[in-house]
């Protein structure tokens, strides 16, 4: 089903990136609950949309008035553009990345509750300082995904907040902006890496300590590299994998890639701290899909979820991108949980797949 009926009309919406026989639709009842609330309670025409997932909120809200969007995900931003073009709509209002400043306070805010509790805290703090006093803020999410701490966090950062009625397995939460910062969100955090403390911005994986997969992967990085080797840290997160390689091989050229703006900012901060003289690039995008250069080595610790959706389709996409982006004779090094069986997928794409290391939980493969 691709026809989305909303309070001002209908849209054709598709999930992006496109997948053959995708069983999921590009909106849910939490989106519709927010739009129904906007229709019934809007104080004025302008709306700030936070954490739109596939464009349902921003594109429908354009029928109400001017829209500014804010979010961390490149894929969500790209999905909105795809659906905007699909519906023949004009360019929507400005998109803000996490550290941007609102050009002016909107009349109201509609916000999807993010999966990451850390990102939620940081965004509530951001709203407290960006919005004019008493600006209404409405949050929603599906019941099964909502954190228990949501109302207490709203009260901490906004000074107020309450849960409203549930509707079709979604729930609405409401507050008004305080017009000033009331509490300091504890982000970014610092985790201990092999080179020292690493900056980790809100919402980036492994917020409190270096994850065990990354620790195991670090043990299986190349021992020698030719000068000028072109390397991609694909899905870089805080950048620890690429940064470790860069410290061991300072003449290599690293490209840090992620779809999360805050992850890429974490990598930027850490490279600036530990390798300030290095020549690195930072690519915000859908993996390597729109990156024209090729690589001698790609390092990948693929996620097995996208938001609340779990599956191997993200890994599949990154494996295919890696194959296309490698130079002749290049290699992909990838780590995965043992039970995910990535070797079967990799074996269909690469001529040679060998195990570099394994333990009870993880396997590292070299693919060429």
C-alpha positions in Angstrom: 0.0 0.0 0.0 1.5 3.4 -1.0 -1.5 5.8 -0.8 -1.4 7.8 2.4 -4.6 9.5 3.4 -3.9 12.4 5.7 -6.0 15.3 7.0 -5.4 17.6 4.0 -5.6 15.0 1.2 -3.5 12.0 0.0 0.1 11.2 -0.9 1.8 8.4 -2.7 4.6 7.3 -0.4 7.3 4.7 -0.8 10.0 3.6 1.5 13.6 4.5 0.5 16.0 3.0 -0.3 13.6 0.9 -2.4 13.5 -2.8 -1.8 11.9 -5.4 -4.0 8.6 -6.7 -2.4 9.1 -4.5 0.7 6.4 -5.5 3.1 6.6 -2.3 5.1 4.8 0.9 4.4 6.3 4.4 4.5 4.2 5.7 7.5 2.4 4.4 10.6 -0.3 5.5 13.0 2.1 7.6 15.0 2.6 9.8 11.9 -1.1 10.0 11.3 -1.8 10.8 15.0 0.6 13.8 14.8 -1.0 15.1 11.6 -4.5 14.8 13.1 -3.3 16.7 16.1 -1.7 19.4 13.9 -5.0 19.7 12.0 -7.0 20.1 15.3 -4.7 22.2 17.4 -2.3 24.2 15.3 -1.8 27.8 16.6 -0.5 29.1 13.2 0.7 27.9 9.8 4.4 27.2 10.5 5.6 23.8 11.7 8.9 22.3 12.8 9.0 18.6 12.0 11.5 16.5 13.9 12.6 13.0 13.0 10.4 12.5 10.0 11.1 9.0 8.8 10.0 8.8 5.1 8.4 12.2 4.5 4.9 11.6 5.6 5.0 14.3 8.3 6.8 17.1 6.3 5.0 16.5 3.0 1.5 16.4 4.6 2.3 19.4 6.9 3.1 21.5 3.8 -0.6 21.6 3.2 -1.0 23.3 6.6 1.7 25.9 6.0 5.5 26.4 5.9 7.7 23.5 7.2 11.2 23.3 8.6 12.6 19.8 9.2 15.2 18.7 11.6 16.9 15.2 11.9 20.1 13.3 12.1 19.5 10.7 9.3 20.6 11.2 5.7 18.4 8.3 4.6 15.3 9.9 6.1 16.2 13.2 4.4 16.7 11.3 1.1 13.4 9.4 1.5 11.6 12.7 1.9 13.1 14.1 -1.3 12.2 10.9 -3.1 8.6 11.1 -2.0 8.4 14.8 -2.7 9.5 14.2 -6.3 7.2 11.2 -6.6 4.3 13.5 -5.8 5.4 16.3 -8.0 5.6 18.7 -5.0 7.8 21.8 -4.8 10.9 22.0 -2.7 9.8 21.9 1.0 11.2 24.2 3.6 14.7 24.2 5.0 16.2 21.1 6.5 18.3 21.5 9.6 21.0 19.1 10.8 21.4 18.6 14.6 23.8 21.5 15.4 21.9 24.1 13.2 19.9 27.0 14.6 16.3 27.6 13.8 15.9 30.6 11.5 12.8 31.6 13.5 10.6 29.9 16.1 7.7 28.0 14.5 4.1 28.1 15.6 4.3 24.4 16.7 6.4 21.3 16.7 5.5 17.7 15.7 8.2 15.1 16.6 8.6 11.4 16.2 10.2 9.9 19.3 13.6 8.6 18.2 14.8 5.1 18.9 17.9 6.4 20.8 17.2 7.7 24.3 20.4 9.8 24.1 19.2 11.5 20.9 15.8 12.1 22.5 17.5 13.9 25.4 19.7 16.0 23.2 16.8 17.0 20.9 14.6 18.0 23.9 17.4 20.2 25.1 17.8 21.7 21.6 14.1 22.5 21.5 14.2 24.1 24.9 16.7 26.7 23.7 15.5 27.1 20.1 11.7 27.6 20.6 9.9 30.7 21.8 8.3 30.3 25.2 4.9 28.4 25.2 5.4 27.0 21.7 3.4 23.7 21.7 5.3 20.5 21.2 3.7 17.2 20.3 5.5 13.9 20.2 4.3 10.5 19.1 5.5 7.0 18.6 4.1 3.5 18.5 3.4 2.0 21.9 5.9 -0.9 21.5 8.8 1.5 20.8 8.2 4.2 23.5 10.7 4.6 26.4 9.2 4.6 29.9 11.3 7.7 30.7 9.7 9.9 28.1 7.4 12.0 30.3 10.1 12.5 33.0 12.6 13.6 30.3 10.1 16.0 28.9 9.6 17.5 32.3 13.3 17.7 32.9 14.2 19.4 29.6 11.0 21.3 28.8 9.7 21.8 32.4 6.4 20.1 31.6 5.0 17.2 29.6 2.2 14.7 29.8 0.9 11.5 28.0 -2.3 11.9 26.2 -4.7 9.2 24.9 -3.6 6.3 22.9 -4.9 5.7 19.4 -4.5 2.6 17.2 -1.4 1.4 19.1 0.2 4.9 19.0 0.4 7.5 21.8 0.6 11.3 21.8 2.6 13.4 24.3 2.3 17.1 24.7 4.3 20.0 26.2 5.1 23.6 25.7 8.5 25.1 25.3 10.1 26.9 28.3 11.9 29.4 26.1 15.3 28.7 27.7 17.6 25.8 28.5 16.5 24.1 31.8 18.9 21.2 31.9 22.1 20.2 30.2 21.9 16.9 28.3 25.0 14.8 29.1 26.2 14.6 25.5 28.6 14.1 23.9 30.0 11.3 26.0 33.5 10.0 25.9 34.4 6.3 25.6 37.9 4.9 26.0 39.5 3.8 22.7 42.9 2.4 22.0 44.3 5.9 21.3 42.5 7.6 24.3 39.1 9.1 24.9 36.8 9.2 21.9 34.0 11.8 21.5 30.5 10.1 20.9 27.7 12.5 20.1 24.1 11.7 21.1 22.5 8.8 19.3 25.7 7.3 18.0 26.1 3.6 18.7 28.1 2.6 21.8 27.4 5.7 23.9 29.1 4.6 27.1 31.9 2.2 26.1 33.6 0.8 23.0 31.4 -2.0 21.7 32.9 -5.5 21.8 32.5 -6.0 18.0 34.7 -3.0 17.4 37.3 -4.2 19.9 37.5 -7.6 18.1 37.6 -5.9 14.6 40.6 -3.8 15.8 42.6 -7.0 16.3 42.2 -7.8 12.6 43.1 -4.7 10.7 45.9 -4.9 8.1 49.4 -5.0 9.4 51.0 -3.4 6.3 49.6 -1.0 3.7 51.2 0.7 0.7 51.7 4.5 0.9 48.6 6.3 -0.4 46.2 3.3 0.1 42.6 4.6 -0.3 40.5 3.3 2.6 36.8 3.6 3.5 35.5 3.3 7.0 32.0 2.4 5.9 29.4 3.0 8.6 32.1 4.7 10.7 30.2 5.6 13.8 32.6 7.4 16.1 35.4 6.6 13.7 37.5 4.3 15.9 38.2 1.7 13.2 39.4 4.1 10.6 41.2 6.2 13.1 43.1 3.2 14.4 44.2 2.3 10.9 45.2 5.9 10.2 47.4 6.0 13.2 49.1 2.8 12.2 49.4 3.9 8.5 49.5 7.7 8.4 50.2 7.8 4.7 46.9 6.1 3.9 43.9 8.2 2.8 40.8 7.6 4.9 37.2 8.3 3.9 34.8 8.1 6.8 31.2 7.3 5.7 28.0 7.3 7.6 24.3 8.1 7.2 24.1 9.7 10.6 25.2 13.4 10.8 26.1 13.0 14.5 28.2 9.9 13.8 30.1 11.7 11.2 30.6 14.6 13.5 32.0 12.2 16.1 34.5 10.9 13.6 35.5 14.4 12.6 36.1 15.4 16.2 38.2 12.3 16.9 40.3 12.6 13.8 40.9 16.3 14.6 42.1 15.3 18.1 44.4 12.4 17.2 45.4 12.9 13.6 45.1 16.6 12.9 47.6 16.6 10.1 46.0 13.7 8.2 44.2 14.0 4.9 40.7 12.6 5.4 37.3 13.0 3.8 33.9 12.7 5.5 31.0 11.5 3.5 27.3 11.8 4.7 25.2 9.5 2.5 23.7 6.2 1.7 27.0 4.3 2.2 29.0 4.5 -1.0 26.1 4.7 -3.3 26.7 8.3 -4.5 30.5 8.4 -3.9 32.4 8.3 -7.1 35.9 7.3 -6.0 37.1 3.7 -5.6 39.0 2.1 -2.7 41.8 -0.4 -2.1 40.4 -1.4 1.3 36.9 -1.1 2.8 36.3 -1.7 6.5 32.8 -2.5 7.5 30.9 -3.3 10.7 27.3 -3.3 9.2 24.3 -2.6 11.4 21.5 -5.3 11.3 18.7 -2.7 11.9 17.5 0.6 10.5 15.6 2.4 13.2 13.3 -0.2 14.7 13.3 -2.4 11.6 15.7 -5.4 12.0 17.0 -7.4 9.1 20.1 -8.1 6.9 18.9 -5.8 4.1 21.2 -2.9 5.2 24.2 -5.3 5.2 23.2 -6.6 1.8 23.1 -3.1 0.4 26.5 -2.2 1.9 28.1 -5.5 0.6 26.9 -4.7 -2.9 28.1 -1.1 -2.7 31.5 -2.4 -1.5 31.9 -4.7 -4.4 31.2 -1.9 -6.8 33.5 0.5 -5.1 36.7 -1.6 -4.8 39.6 -1.3 -7.1 40.9 -4.3 -8.9 42.8 -6.4 -6.3 41.1 -4.5 -3.4 39.5 -6.1 -0.4 36.6 -5.7 2.0 37.1 -6.6 5.6 33.8 -7.1 7.4 32.8 -8.2 10.9 29.4 -9.7 11.8 27.7 -11.6 14.6 28.3 -15.3 14.0 24.6 -16.2 13.9 23.9 -13.7 11.0 25.7 -15.9 8.5 27.1 -13.1 6.4 29.5 -15.5 4.7 26.6 -16.8 2.6 25.8 -13.3 1.3 29.5 -12.4 0.8 30.2 -15.7 -1.1 27.7 -14.7 -3.8 29.4 -11.4 -4.4 33.1 -12.0 -4.0 35.4 -14.5 -5.6 37.3 -15.2 -2.4 36.0 -15.0 1.2 38.2 -16.2 4.0 37.9 -16.0 7.8 40.6 -13.8 9.4 39.4 -14.4 13.0 36.5 -15.6 15.0 35.3 -16.1 18.6 32.1 -17.3 20.1 30.2 -14.2 19.0 31.9 -12.6 16.0 33.6 -13.5 12.7 35.9 -11.3 10.6 36.1 -12.0 6.9 38.4 -10.8 4.1 36.7 -10.6 0.8 38.4 -10.0 -2.5 
